[in-house]
Amino acid sequence: MYREILNQLAQWQEKEDRKVLLLSGGKGVGKSYTLSDFGAGFFTNTCVFDFKEQEYVKYLFEGELNKNVILKKLSVSCGETLVPGQTLLVFENVDILEKAADIVEYICDELKEYHVAITLMHLESNFLRNNVRIASKLDIIHIYPLSFSEFLIVNKENSFCDRIANQSKEALNKEELDKLEHYMKLYMVVGGMPNVVKTFIETESLEQVETEKAKILMGMTEQIEGVEQSALSKKIKQVFESIPAQLEKDNMKFQYGMVKLTARAREYKEAVEWLMDNKFITPLYRVREPLSPLANQQDDKSFEMYVSDIGLLTSMFGLTYDDIEGEASPFMLKGQALVKQYIYCELLHNPNIENIHYWISDATAKIEFLFEDSDAVIPIEVNLDLNEKAQSLKVYKSRYDVPMAVRISKNKMSMSKDMLTLPLFSIWNL
C-alpha cells in the first residue's frame, strides 16, 4: 500500500549524519508494515525484532553487551547476514523492556554503521523526557493514518492528486469536483487506518469496512479494560467514550464535566494522560497568545481532544455511509466535529506543518488552527460556506500581525495578497 512517508524514509537513508530512526505513531497506523515495505524497497534484507511479540528477543541484549556477540545473535536470530548499508535493522516496541533506555542508547552508539529503526509502544515524548540523553541520538519521523491524497492514490486516482496540486493554474471542472466529493464521502467513512483501507480496496464492501473498524475500536476497549487498576481503567473508558459528545458541542474544549457530572481534573488527569500516552487520542492545545514559538504560549489546561482517524470517529458517532452519502454538506454533521477531525489529521500528516494549536479570545472569537512557518504564526479559519459575516478572523487580524492567513472552504482555490483559500480536498497540499 502506497505511503507518502516512504519519501521521508528514503531521505533518512541517504543522510550522511544519519542517526537511529524512531518511527513514531499510534496503534494500527502502519508502523510495522511501512518499515517492512521500506526495507523491501530500499535494502537487500530487513531484520525485524519485536520485543513484545517475540519473547526470545529480550534475551539478545542480556549479559555483557559485546558488539560482535550482539551482531552474531541478531544475525542468527533473523537468519540473515548483516551488511552495513544493505541491511535494515528494525527493533519494535523497545520501551516494553525494563532497561529500554540502556538498550536504545547502546543501539544508537554501537550500531552506527547500520541503518537502524525503532518503534515504541507508548508516547515517545514521555520516553524521551525521562531519558534525555537519548533524544539527541535519534531522527524522529511521525506516521499517521492514510491522508486523503494517499486514499486517492490507493484507489488508483493518482491523476487527481496531480490536478489538485496544479489547480491554481487550471481549475477542476464540475465532473472532477463531483468525483472528488464522492471520494471525500467515502473517506469520511473508511478513514485512513491501513487495515480498513486495505479491506475496502480488496472487497469494496462498506459492511466489511464497518466490521474492520469495529475490530479496531474493540481492540482499544480491550486494551483499556486490561489496565491493572480497575478504577483507572473505568475512568479511561469514560474519558474515551465522551470524545464524540465533547467534539459535538459548540465549545469543543475538553470538559471533565462531560465525562461525569461531578468529575474534576485531578480525578481524571491520569486517565487522560494514559490515552495520550497510548496514542488513542491526540490533543489540540490552546495558546494564550499566537506568538512564536507557539509551544511557549501553550495552555496545558485548555485543549480539544481528537481520535487518530476520521473513520473511527464516524463509527464512534454511529454514522454510516448511508447517513453521509445523501448529505449536501456531510462535514457539517455533528457540528464541526467531523470537519475539524478531518482537517487536524490532514495538518498532522503534512511534514511541513508543525506546532499546531488553536486560539480563542476572551469573548467568542476563535481561530480553529494555528501553525508556525519560520517565525511567523499562520492562522487557519474554517469557513466552509465563505460566510462573510464571520468575525473571528477579523478580530484576530485587528490584534495581531498576520502576514498570511489560510481559509478552508468548499469553494475553489483562490489567492489574494494575504489570504489563501483552500478547498477541503487539498489541505494535504498546503
KOLVO-863391 format. One record per residue: x, y, z of N, C-alpha, C in turn; residue in three letters. Coordinates in steps of 0.02 Angstrom, whole numbers, padded with zeros to 5 digits, always signed. Example, Ala and Ser with C-alpha at 12.3 -4.5 7.8 and 13.67 -1.06 7.14 Angstrom:
2
+00660-00284+00390+00615-00225+00390+00660-00165+00390ALA +00642-00112+00354+00684-00053+00357+00645+00002+00394SER 
//
This chain:
430
+00042-00060+00000+00000+00000+00000+00044+00063+00000MET +00031+00108-00045+00072+00168-00053+00067+00213+00009TYR +00125+00233+00035+00128+00282+00089+00178+00336+00072ARG +00157+00399+00077+00200+00455+00060+00260+00460+00106GLU +00256+00431+00165+00310+00435+00213+00373+00400+00187ILE +00366+00358+00137+00425+00325+00109+00474+00376+00081LEU +00449+00433+00059+00494+00486+00035+00538+00512+00091ASN +00509+00521+00151+00548+00543+00209+00597+00490+00230GLN +00575+00427+00229+00620+00372+00248+00678+00366+00200LEU +00665+00378+00135+00719+00375+00086+00770+00430+00098ALA +00746+00489+00118+00792+00544+00134+00834+00527+00195GLN +00803+00496+00244+00840+00474+00304+00893+00424+00285TRP +00878+00377+00241+00925+00326+00221+00989+00357+00191GLN +00981+00412+00155+01037+00442+00119+01076+00494+00159GLU +01052+00511+00219+01086+00562+00259+01155+00539+00280LYS +01204+00582+00271+01272+00565+00293+01277+00565+00369GLU +01241+00608+00402+01242+00612+00475+01182+00575+00505ASP +01162+00522+00472+01104+00483+00493+01111+00457+00564ARG +01056+00460+00602+01053+00432+00669+01005+00373+00668LYS +00995+00341+00724+00944+00289+00730+00876+00322+00719VAL +00834+00290+00680+00767+00316+00664+00716+00293+00715LEU +00679+00339+00743+00621+00323+00783+00559+00338+00741LEU +00524+00285+00719+00461+00294+00682+00405+00296+00733LEU +00375+00354+00740+00326+00366+00793+00256+00367+00765SER +00211+00331+00797+00141+00332+00775+00097+00290+00821GLY +00032+00301+00817-00016+00266+00859-00026+00194+00837GLY -00064+00157+00876-00078+00087+00861-00119+00082+00798LYS -00097+00038+00753-00135+00024+00693-00125+00071+00635GLY -00077+00118+00640-00067+00166+00585-00018+00140+00533VAL +00012+00081+00545+00053+00051+00493+00128+00057+00502GLY +00151+00063+00564+00224+00069+00576+00261+00007+00550LYS +00238-00051+00572+00272-00113+00553+00270-00124+00477SER +00211-00115+00448+00204-00126+00376+00249-00078+00337TYR +00250-00015+00358+00288+00036+00322+00363+00021+00325THR +00387+00001+00384+00458-00015+00389+00475-00077+00348LEU +00431-00125+00347+00441-00185+00307+00442-00167+00233SER +00396-00125+00212+00393-00103+00142+00454-00063+00124ASP +00475-00019+00169+00535+00021+00159+00596-00024+00151PHE +00602-00073+00195+00658-00120+00192+00659-00159+00127GLY +00601-00182+00105+00597-00222+00043+00616-00181-00018ALA +00600-00116-00016+00612-00075-00075+00680-00042-00077GLY +00713-00035-00019+00774+00005-00017+00836-00033+00009PHE +00826-00095+00032+00881-00133+00061+00883-00204+00034PHE +00941-00235+00040+00948-00305+00018+00908-00351+00064THR +00912-00338+00129+00873-00378+00177+00852-00335+00236ASN +00799-00358+00269+00772-00323+00328+00764-00373+00385THR +00790-00355+00443+00785-00399+00502+00743-00363+00555CYS +00688-00395+00574+00640-00365+00621+00642-00403+00687VAL +00648-00366+00742+00648-00395+00810+00595-00359+00851PHE +00543-00395+00871+00487-00366+00907+00491-00386+00981ASP +00507-00339+01024+00516-00354+01095+00451-00372+01130PHE +00393-00358+01098+00330-00376+01128+00306-00444+01105LYS +00311-00457+01040+00283-00518+01011+00331-00577+01010GLU +00396-00563+01010+00446-00616+01008+00482-00620+01076GLN +00462-00667+01116+00486-00672+01185+00562-00678+01188GLU +00592-00713+01140+00663-00726+01143+00705-00664+01133TYR +00677-00613+01100+00716-00554+01080+00748-00518+01139VAL +00711-00517+01195+00739-00480+01252+00803-00511+01279LYS +00814-00576+01264+00875-00609+01288+00936-00591+01245TYR +00924-00563+01187+00980-00546+01142+01025-00492+01172LEU +00996-00451+01216+01035-00396+01245+01049-00406+01319PHE +01043-00468+01342+01059-00483+01412+01133-00499+01419GLU +01157-00492+01480+01228-00506+01492+01272-00449+01469GLY +01335-00464+01458+01382-00413+01436+01366-00394+01364GLU +01361-00328+01352+01343-00303+01286+01405-00297+01242LEU +01426-00353+01215+01483-00355+01169+01457-00348+01098ASN +01483-00300+01061+01456-00285+00995+01458-00345+00948LYS +01515-00379+00944+01521-00436+00898+01473-00492+00917ASN +01465-00503+00983+01418-00554+01006+01346-00535+00989VAL +01330-00471+01001+01262-00446+00986+01247-00455+00912ILE +01293-00435+00868+01281-00440+00796+01272-00513+00775LEU +01312-00557+00806+01306-00628+00789+01238-00655+00810LYS +01215-00635+00870+01150-00657+00895+01094-00632+00848LYS +01100-00569+00827+01049-00541+00783+01048-00577+00717LEU +01106-00590+00690+01111-00625+00625+01081-00695+00628SER +01098-00731+00681+01072-00800+00689+00996-00798+00699VAL +00973-00750+00738+00901-00747+00754+00858-00733+00693SER +00882-00690+00648+00842-00673+00590+00860-00714+00529CYS +00914-00754+00534+00934-00797+00479+00961-00759+00419GLY +00989-00701+00431+01015-00659+00378+01086-00636+00395GLU +01126-00623+00343+01191-00592+00352+01183-00517+00357THR +01209-00487+00409+01201-00415+00419+01257-00378+00384LEU +01239-00335+00338+01288-00297+00299+01274-00223+00305VAL +01321-00184+00332+01310-00111+00336+01293-00081+00268PRO +01242-00039+00268+01222-00006+00206+01172-00047+00165GLY +01168-00113+00179+01122-00155+00141+01068-00187+00185GLN +01079-00186+00251+01032-00217+00297+00995-00164+00338THR +00930-00170+00342+00890-00127+00386+00873-00167+00448LEU +00895-00142+00506+00879-00174+00570+00820-00137+00602LEU +00768-00174+00619+00708-00145+00649+00697-00175+00717VAL +00693-00133+00768+00679-00154+00837+00612-00123+00858PHE +00562-00166+00866+00494-00141+00880+00477-00147+00954GLU +00438-00098+00978+00413-00098+01048+00470-00103+01098ASN +00523-00065+01086+00582-00068+01128+00567-00048+01200VAL +00521+00000+01209+00509+00027+01275+00472-00021+01321ASP +00455-00081+01297+00422-00130+01341+00472-00160+01390ILE +00536-00153+01375+00588-00182+01418+00603-00139+01478LEU +00623-00171+01532+00640-00135+01593+00700-00089+01582GLU +00749-00112+01544+00810-00072+01531+00808-00043+01460LYS +00749-00021+01439+00740+00003+01371+00788+00060+01353ALA +00796+00108+01399+00838+00165+01385+00911+00145+01373ALA +00935+00098+01413+01004+00075+01405+01013+00039+01338ASP +00964-00001+01319+00969-00038+01256+00966+00009+01196ILE +00920+00058+01199+00915+00106+01144+00979+00146+01138VAL +01007+00166+01195+01070+00204+01194+01126+00162+01164GLU +01128+00098+01183+01179+00053+01156+01172+00046+01080TYR +01111+00037+01056+01098+00031+00985+01121+00094+00948ILE +01105+00152+00977+01124+00216+00946+01200+00224+00942CYS +01234+00203+00995+01306+00214+00998+01347+00161+00961ASP +01325+00099+00963+01367+00044+00939+01348+00016+00870GLU +01290+00032+00845+01269+00005+00780+01262+00060+00728LEU +01305+00110+00734+01300+00169+00690+01309+00153+00616LYS +01349+00102+00601+01362+00087+00530+01302+00056+00496GLU +01253+00033+00535+01193+00003+00507+01136+00054+00504TYR +01089+00040+00460+01027+00078+00459+00981+00045+00510HIS +00965+00080+00564+00926+00053+00619+00863+00095+00630VAL +00806+00061+00636+00743+00094+00652+00712+00062+00713ALA +00683+00103+00756+00649+00077+00815+00578+00104+00819ILE +00535+00067+00853+00468+00092+00869+00456+00083+00944THR +00410+00123+00970+00392+00119+01041+00319+00103+01048LEU +00301+00070+01102+00231+00055+01116+00194+00118+01138MET +00229+00161+01174+00196+00218+01205+00222+00284+01176HIS +00195+00339+01201+00211+00405+01175+00285+00419+01183LEU +00317+00439+01127+00390+00448+01128+00411+00507+01172GLU +00367+00558+01178+00386+00617+01218+00399+00598+01290SER +00358+00552+01318+00369+00530+01387+00433+00491+01393ASN +00446+00446+01346+00507+00406+01347+00569+00451+01343PHE +00567+00499+01298+00625+00543+01288+00632+00593+01346LEU +00575+00614+01374+00579+00660+01431+00612+00627+01491ARG +00598+00563+01499+00628+00525+01554+00698+00501+01539ASN +00719+00505+01476+00785+00482+01456+00816+00534+01409ASN +00831+00592+01437+00852+00650+01397+00914+00634+01355VAL +00957+00592+01380+01020+00578+01345+01010+00544+01277ARG +00951+00516+01267+00938+00479+01205+00911+00524+01150ILE +00875+00576+01168+00839+00617+01119+00884+00641+01062ALA +00944+00663+01079+00989+00691+01028+01019+00637+00983SER +01007+00574+00999+01037+00519+00961+00987+00488+00912LYS +00929+00520+00905+00877+00492+00863+00854+00541+00809LEU +00837+00514+00751+00799+00550+00700+00727+00527+00707ASP +00681+00574+00719+00611+00556+00731+00568+00574+00671ILE +00531+00524+00647+00483+00535+00593+00415+00509+00617ILE +00363+00548+00606+00296+00530+00629+00255+00500+00572HIS +00218+00448+00587+00173+00417+00538+00102+00419+00564ILE +00055+00434+00519-00015+00440+00537-00057+00395+00491TYR -00122+00390+00503-00164+00354+00455-00159+00385+00386PRO -00181+00349+00335-00177+00375+00267-00213+00441+00260LEU -00181+00489+00228-00213+00553+00214-00261+00545+00156SER -00298+00598+00141-00345+00594+00085-00309+00584+00019PHE -00251+00615+00010-00214+00605-00052-00191+00533-00059SER -00169+00502-00004-00149+00432-00007-00209+00387-00021GLU -00267+00406+00006-00328+00369-00007-00345+00370-00081PHE -00337+00428-00113-00348+00433-00185-00299+00388-00223LEU -00236+00389-00203-00185+00351-00239-00198+00276-00235ILE -00215+00251-00175-00227+00179-00169-00292+00158-00205VAL -00335+00207-00219-00394+00194-00260-00381+00207-00334ASN -00317+00211-00351-00294+00219-00421-00320+00284-00453LYS -00321+00337-00412-00341+00402-00436-00283+00451-00430GLU -00223+00428-00450-00163+00469-00445-00171+00535-00482ASN -00207+00534-00538-00213+00594-00579-00247+00650-00541SER -00292+00633-00494-00324+00684-00455-00274+00723-00412PHE -00226+00688-00385-00175+00721-00344-00136+00772-00386CYS -00120+00753-00447-00085+00800-00492-00129+00860-00508ASP -00194+00847-00520-00239+00902-00536-00248+00949-00476ARG -00253+00920-00416-00260+00961-00356-00198+01004-00345ILE -00140+00974-00355-00077+01010-00346-00069+01067-00395ALA -00102+01063-00453-00095+01114-00505-00159+01153-00516ASN -00205+01153-00467-00270+01185-00477-00265+01261-00481GLN -00210+01290-00456-00202+01363-00462-00192+01383-00535SER -00167+01337-00576-00156+01351-00647-00217+01332-00689LYS -00251+01278-00670-00310+01256-00706-00361+01228-00657GLU -00416+01263-00650-00467+01243-00601-00498+01176-00620ALA -00519+01139-00569-00552+01075-00581-00621+01087-00610LEU -00642+01044-00656-00709+01051-00686-00762+01018-00642ASN -00825+01026-00660-00880+01001-00619-00878+00925-00612LYS -00861+00890-00666-00858+00817-00663-00805+00794-00613GLU -00748+00828-00614-00694+00811-00567-00714+00827-00495GLU -00746+00884-00486-00767+00904-00418-00820+00855-00390LEU -00866+00833-00433-00916+00785-00411-00883+00719-00391ASP -00834+00698-00429-00799+00636-00414-00759+00642-00349LYS -00729+00700-00338-00691+00711-00276-00738+00711-00216LEU -00797+00740-00225-00846+00741-00170-00865+00669-00151GLU -00873+00626-00202-00888+00556-00190-00833+00523-00149HIS -00770+00535-00167-00714+00505-00131-00707+00533-00061TYR -00724+00598-00053-00720+00626+00014-00772+00594+00060MET -00831+00581+00034-00883+00547+00074-00861+00477+00092LYS -00830+00443+00045-00804+00376+00059-00750+00380+00113LEU -00706+00430+00107-00650+00437+00154-00676+00452+00224TYR -00730+00490+00229-00758+00504+00295-00778+00440+00331MET -00800+00390+00292-00823+00327+00321-00765+00277+00329VAL -00727+00269+00276-00672+00220+00277-00615+00245+00321VAL -00599+00309+00316-00543+00336+00353-00477+00314+00325GLY -00424+00318+00366-00357+00304+00341-00320+00249+00378GLY -00353+00212+00423-00318+00158+00456-00302+00104+00404MET -00238+00086+00397-00216+00043+00341-00257-00021+00333PRO -00272-00057+00387-00309-00119+00380-00380-00108+00354ASN -00409-00051+00373-00477-00035+00350-00475-00017+00275VAL -00426+00024+00256-00419+00043+00186-00406-00019+00143VAL -00363-00063+00168-00347-00125+00132-00410-00166+00121LYS -00451-00171+00174-00514-00208+00169-00560-00177+00116THR -00563-00110+00115-00606-00077+00066-00581-00088-00005PHE -00515-00083-00016-00487-00092-00083-00499-00163-00107ILE -00490-00211-00063-00495-00282-00083-00568-00306-00091GLU -00614-00279-00051-00682-00304-00051-00733-00256-00081THR -00717-00191-00080-00764-00138-00100-00829-00144-00060GLU -00824-00171+00000-00883-00181+00042-00880-00134+00103SER -00928-00088+00106-00931-00044+00164-00953-00081+00227LEU -00988-00135+00218-01006-00178+00275-00943-00208+00306GLU -00898-00232+00264-00834-00259+00288-00792-00204+00321GLN -00797-00144+00293-00761-00087+00322-00785-00075+00394VAL -00851-00075+00404-00878-00065+00471-00855-00120+00519GLU -00852-00180+00494-00828-00237+00535-00756-00226+00556THR -00714-00204+00509-00643-00194+00523-00633-00137+00573GLU -00671-00083+00565-00666-00027+00613-00690-00049+00682LYS -00742-00089+00683-00767-00114+00748-00713-00156+00783ALA -00674-00194+00745-00619-00233+00774-00567-00187+00806LYS -00552-00132+00772-00502-00085+00798-00527-00054+00863ILE -00589-00030+00862-00617+00001+00922-00624-00049+00979LEU -00641-00111+00963-00645-00164+01014-00576-00178+01043MET -00525-00178+00999-00456-00188+01023-00435-00133+01071GLY -00456-00071+01056-00441-00015+01101-00476-00025+01168MET -00539-00045+01165-00578-00057+01227-00546-00112+01269THR -00525-00166+01236-00493-00221+01272-00428-00199+01304GLU -00390-00156+01270-00328-00132+01299-00342-00088+01360GLN -00395-00048+01356-00414-00006+01413-00436-00050+01471ILE -00477-00101+01456-00502-00145+01509-00446-00187+01539GLU -00390-00193+01502-00333-00231+01527-00289-00194+01575GLY -00302-00129+01586-00264-00091+01634-00274-00121+01704VAL -00220-00133+01738-00222-00171+01801-00266-00137+01854GLU -00261-00072+01861-00301-00037+01911-00372-00029+01884GLN -00420-00063+01913-00488-00063+01887-00519+00007+01889SER -00504+00045+01941-00532+00113+01947-00506+00157+01891ALA -00441+00151+01876-00411+00190+01822-00440+00168+01755LEU -00447+00103+01745-00474+00076+01683-00544+00104+01670SER -00585+00108+01722-00652+00134+01715-00651+00207+01694LYS -00606+00246+01723-00601+00317+01707-00576+00328+01635LYS -00527+00287+01614-00502+00292+01546-00558+00279+01496ILE -00598+00228+01510-00653+00211+01466-00705+00267+01464LYS -00718+00297+01520-00766+00353+01523-00742+00412+01481GLN -00678+00428+01488-00650+00484+01450-00653+00470+01375VAL -00632+00410+01356-00630+00393+01285-00700+00394+01254PHE -00748+00368+01290-00817+00365+01264-00850+00434+01263GLU -00821+00483+01299-00850+00550+01299-00828+00592+01240SER -00779+00569+01201-00750+00610+01148-00801+00634+01097ILE -00845+00590+01070-00894+00616+01022-00936+00673+01050PRO -00960+00666+01110-01001+00719+01141-00960+00782+01153ALA -00896+00774+01171-00852+00831+01182-00844+00871+01117GLN -00837+00836+01061-00825+00870+00997-00888+00897+00965LEU -00945+00870+00983-01008+00890+00951-01034+00956+00978GLU -01014+00974+01039-01040+01035+01068-01006+01096+01036LYS -01038+01155+01043-01012+01216+01012-00942+01232+01038ASP -00934+01229+01103-00868+01239+01133-00834+01171+01136ASN -00786+01160+01092-00757+01093+01085-00701+01079+01136MET -00689+01127+01181-00639+01117+01233-00658+01056+01275LYS -00608+01015+01290-00620+00956+01332-00642+00978+01401PHE -00699+00952+01424-00726+00970+01489-00736+00906+01530GLN -00708+00905+01589-00713+00846+01632-00784+00833+01653TYR -00825+00886+01656-00895+00878+01674-00935+00839+01622GLY -00908+00834+01560-00941+00795+01508-00926+00721+01517MET -00874+00705+01554-00856+00635+01568-00902+00608+01622VAL -00910+00649+01674-00954+00633+01730-00972+00699+01762LYS -01034+00708+01780-01058+00773+01803-01016+00801+01859LEU -00994+00759+01905-00956+00782+01963-00880+00775+01955THR -00858+00759+01893-00787+00746+01882-00745+00809+01891ALA -00683+00799+01915-00635+00853+01922-00570+00832+01887ARG -00532+00882+01866-00471+00869+01828-00423+00823+01866ALA -00415+00835+01930-00367+00795+01969-00387+00721+01971ARG -00452+00707+01966-00475+00637+01968-00463+00601+01902GLU -00466+00637+01846-00462+00606+01780-00398+00622+01742TYR -00353+00658+01774-00291+00678+01741-00251+00617+01718LYS -00246+00566+01761-00208+00506+01743-00240+00469+01686GLU -00306+00468+01683-00342+00435+01629-00329+00469+01562ALA -00332+00536+01562-00317+00574+01501-00245+00562+01479VAL -00199+00562+01526-00129+00551+01509-00118+00481+01481GLU -00155+00431+01507-00149+00363+01480-00170+00361+01407TRP -00226+00394+01391-00250+00395+01322-00201+00430+01275LEU -00170+00484+01300-00119+00519+01260-00057+00475+01251MET -00036+00445+01307+00025+00404+01307+00018+00345+01259ASP -00041+00316+01256-00053+00259+01212-00078+00280+01143ASN -00081+00345+01131-00098+00374+01066-00168+00355+01042LYS -00212+00345+01090-00282+00336+01071-00314+00403+01052PHE -00287+00455+01081-00312+00522+01066-00254+00569+01052ILE -00270+00624+01016-00220+00675+01001-00249+00742+01023THR -00217+00775+01071-00244+00839+01094-00225+00897+01048PRO -00267+00947+01045-00252+01010+01011-00256+01064+01065LEU -00198+01093+01081-00194+01140+01137-00207+01212+01115TYR -00236+01249+01161-00246+01321+01152-00181+01357+01167ARG -00171+01414+01133-00116+01459+01152-00145+01522+01183VAL -00110+01548+01233-00132+01609+01266-00127+01668+01218ARG -00071+01671+01182-00060+01722+01130-00030+01687+01069GLU -00049+01707+01009-00022+01675+00948+00046+01703+00929PRO +00095+01690+00971+00162+01717+00961+00211+01659+00955LEU +00260+01668+00912+00312+01617+00902+00365+01622+00956SER +00388+01565+00983+00365+01497+00969+00299+01481+01006PRO +00254+01448+00970+00188+01433+00998+00192+01388+01059LEU +00243+01345+01061+00250+01299+01118+00257+01337+01184ALA +00287+01396+01182+00296+01435+01242+00231+01468+01266ASN +00181+01471+01221+00117+01502+01237+00063+01450+01253GLN +00081+01387+01253+00032+01334+01261+00000+01334+01330GLN -00066+01330+01331-00104+01323+01393-00120+01249+01403ASP -00083+01217+01447-00090+01144+01456-00157+01123+01484ASP -00195+01171+01511-00259+01154+01541-00317+01161+01492LYS -00304+01190+01434-00358+01201+01385-00341+01165+01321SER -00380+01114+01304-00366+01076+01244-00430+01044+01218PHE -00429+01030+01153-00480+00989+01121-00450+00920+01110GLU -00491+00869+01110-00466+00801+01107-00495+00764+01047MET -00450+00740+01004-00471+00705+00943-00446+00634+00944TYR -00480+00591+00906-00456+00523+00897-00406+00523+00838VAL -00378+00465+00823-00324+00463+00774-00348+00463+00702SER -00413+00454+00690-00435+00442+00622-00509+00461+00614ASP -00525+00494+00559-00594+00516+00548-00641+00456+00539ILE -00618+00402+00509-00660+00343+00501-00681+00315+00569GLY -00635+00315+00617-00652+00290+00684-00701+00336+00718LEU -00692+00402+00710-00738+00449+00742-00808+00442+00712LEU -00812+00432+00646-00877+00422+00614-00913+00363+00645THR -00876+00308+00657-00906+00249+00688-00925+00263+00761SER -00884+00301+00796-00900+00318+00866-00964+00358+00870MET -00979+00397+00818-01042+00434+00814-01100+00390+00792PHE -01084+00329+00769-01136+00285+00745-01160+00302+00674GLY -01120+00340+00637-01138+00360+00569-01114+00308+00518LEU -01153+00297+00467-01135+00251+00413-01132+00290+00347THR -01112+00256+00294-01108+00288+00229-01177+00313+00207TYR -01229+00276+00223-01297+00298+00204-01314+00364+00236ASP -01290+00375+00297-01303+00439+00332-01267+00497+00296ASP -01210+00483+00269-01167+00534+00240-01180+00546+00166ILE -01195+00492+00130-01200+00496+00057-01253+00545+00033GLU -01309+00548+00068-01363+00592+00046-01357+00664+00068GLY -01306+00679+00108-01298+00746+00135-01263+00792+00084GLU -01291+00851+00074-01258+00900+00031-01195+00926+00064ALA -01196+00932+00130-01137+00955+00168-01123+00905+00224SER -01096+00846+00207-01086+00793+00257-01039+00813+00314PRO -00992+00858+00299-00945+00877+00352-00978+00921+00405PHE -01039+00944+00391-01074+00985+00441-01115+00941+00488MET -01117+00876+00477-01148+00831+00525-01110+00835+00591LEU -01146+00829+00646-01115+00829+00713-01076+00893+00726LYS -01107+00950+00708-01074+01014+00718-01011+01019+00677GLY -00956+01039+00707-00892+01043+00671-00847+00983+00687GLN -00874+00933+00721-00832+00878+00744-00797+00843+00687ALA -00834+00824+00635-00805+00785+00581-00757+00827+00539LEU -00776+00888+00524-00732+00929+00482-00668+00946+00518VAL -00672+00960+00582-00610+00977+00619-00567+00915+00630LYS -00598+00857+00641-00559+00796+00646-00521+00784+00580GLN -00556+00792+00525-00525+00783+00459-00468+00832+00448TYR -00480+00896+00460-00429+00948+00448-00368+00937+00492ILE -00380+00922+00556-00324+00913+00602-00281+00854+00580TYR -00312+00799+00559-00273+00742+00536-00233+00759+00473CYS -00263+00797+00428-00227+00817+00367-00168+00862+00383GLU -00176+00907+00431-00121+00951+00451-00065+00912+00485LEU -00084+00866+00529-00034+00825+00563+00006+00783+00513LEU -00026+00761+00460+00006+00719+00410+00057+00758+00369HIS +00049+00823+00365+00092+00865+00324+00159+00878+00359ASN +00215+00852+00333+00280+00860+00368+00304+00932+00369PRO +00274+00976+00329+00295+01046+00327+00259+01089+00380ASN +00212+01059+00415+00173+01097+00464+00187+01070+00534ILE +00206+01115+00579+00223+01095+00647+00189+01140+00698GLU +00189+01117+00760+00165+01157+00817+00094+01183+00805ASN +00047+01137+00793-00022+01156+00779-00059+01169+00845ILE -00093+01226+00848-00131+01246+00908-00196+01279+00886HIS -00234+01305+00934-00290+01348+00918-00289+01408+00965TYR -00327+01460+00946-00330+01522+00986-00402+01541+00995TRP -00418+01567+01054-00484+01592+01067-00478+01655+01109ILE -00519+01705+01093-00516+01768+01129-00553+01762+01196SER -00550+01816+01234-00587+01816+01297-00663+01815+01285ASP -00683+01836+01225-00754+01835+01208-00769+01771+01169ALA -00785+01776+01105-00805+01717+01067-00765+01706+01003THR -00720+01752+00987-00680+01744+00925-00634+01683+00933ALA -00632+01643+00880-00591+01582+00883-00559+01569+00815LYS -00494+01554+00817-00458+01530+00759-00446+01455+00769ILE -00475+01415+00725-00478+01342+00736-00409+01310+00738GLU -00363+01336+00696-00295+01307+00694-00244+01362+00683PHE -00186+01353+00713-00128+01396+00701-00068+01351+00690LEU -00022+01373+00648+00042+01337+00642+00097+01387+00628PHE +00158+01366+00636+00216+01409+00626+00250+01397+00559GLU +00267+01452+00525+00306+01449+00464+00365+01495+00474ASP +00424+01466+00484+00483+01504+00506+00464+01537+00572SER +00466+01604+00576+00449+01637+00639+00378+01666+00637ASP +00342+01654+00583+00275+01682+00576+00223+01631+00599ALA +00170+01656+00630+00113+01615+00651+00058+01624+00599VAL +00037+01569+00569-00013+01570+00516-00080+01545+00543ILE -00132+01587+00541-00198+01565+00564-00236+01528+00508PRO -00275+01478+00528-00317+01441+00481-00390+01448+00504ILE -00430+01479+00462-00502+01487+00476-00541+01433+00440GLU -00586+01399+00475-00630+01351+00444-00696+01386+00429VAL -00708+01399+00365-00767+01436+00343-00793+01404+00279ASN -00827+01348+00287-00844+01306+00229-00887+01343+00178LEU -00934+01383+00201-00980+01417+00155-00960+01489+00140ASP -00898+01507+00160-00873+01575+00150-00923+01627+00176LEU -00941+01619+00238-00987+01664+00271-00953+01731+00283ASN -00976+01782+00248-00944+01848+00252-00956+01881+00320GLU -01004+01856+00358-01018+01886+00423-00973+01857+00478LYS -00934+01807+00462-00890+01777+00512-00840+01829+00536ALA -00834+01837+00602-00795+01891+00631-00729+01870+00661GLN -00719+01804+00673-00661+01783+00712-00595+01803+00680SER -00588+01793+00615-00525+01810+00582-00515+01886+00581LEU -00570+01923+00574-00564+01996+00575-00540+02020+00643LYS -00568+01990+00696-00545+02008+00764-00472+01990+00773VAL -00452+01932+00750-00383+01909+00755-00336+01957+00718TYR -00355+01976+00657-00312+02021+00617-00306+02090+00648LYS -00358+02111+00683-00356+02178+00714-00308+02180+00773SER -00292+02120+00801-00249+02118+00860-00176+02099+00844ARG -00168+02060+00792-00101+02031+00780-00079+02042+00708TYR -00014+02043+00699+00014+02048+00633+00004+01982+00596ASP -00028+01984+00538-00045+01923+00501-00017+01929+00430VAL +00042+01902+00418+00071+01906+00351+00032+01865+00300PRO +00002+01810+00323-00037+01767+00280-00086+01727+00322MET -00146+01718+00295-00197+01677+00328-00221+01625+00278ALA -00247+01570+00306-00274+01516+00265-00348+01508+00283VAL -00389+01501+00232-00460+01488+00243-00478+01421+00211ARG -00509+01377+00250-00532+01313+00224-00605+01319+00206ILE -00622+01303+00143-00691+01310+00121-00709+01252+00075SER -00771+01253+00049-00792+01204-00001-00781+01231-00071LYS -00760+01294-00076-00754+01327-00140-00687+01313-00174ASN -00678+01341-00233-00617+01331-00270-00559+01368-00237LYS -00499+01346-00253-00439+01377-00227-00433+01449-00254MET -00413+01495-00211-00400+01564-00232-00345+01593-00190SER -00315+01647-00214-00258+01677-00179-00261+01752-00186MET -00258+01786-00129-00250+01859-00130-00184+01875-00096SER -00171+01938-00085-00105+01956-00058-00093+01929+00012LYS -00146+01919+00051-00136+01895+00119-00184+01838+00138ASP -00217+01807+00089-00264+01753+00105-00261+01698+00052MET -00250+01637+00076-00253+01578+00033-00317+01540+00051LEU -00361+01532+00003-00422+01493+00013-00412+01424-00017THR -00421+01373+00025-00409+01304+00003-00473+01263+00010LEU -00489+01223-00040-00544+01175-00033-00525+01120+00016PRO -00574+01088+00046-00562+01034+00094-00517+00979+00065LEU -00526+00964+00001-00490+00907-00027-00416+00921-00041PHE -00394+00983-00031-00324+00998-00048-00283+01022+00011SER -00306+01009+00072-00268+01030+00132-00199+00997+00133ILE -00196+00935+00110-00132+00899+00109-00079+00934+00067TRP -00101+00977+00021-00055+01011-00024-00035+01079+00002ASN -00053+01096+00064-00036+01161+00093+00039+01168+00101LEU 
//
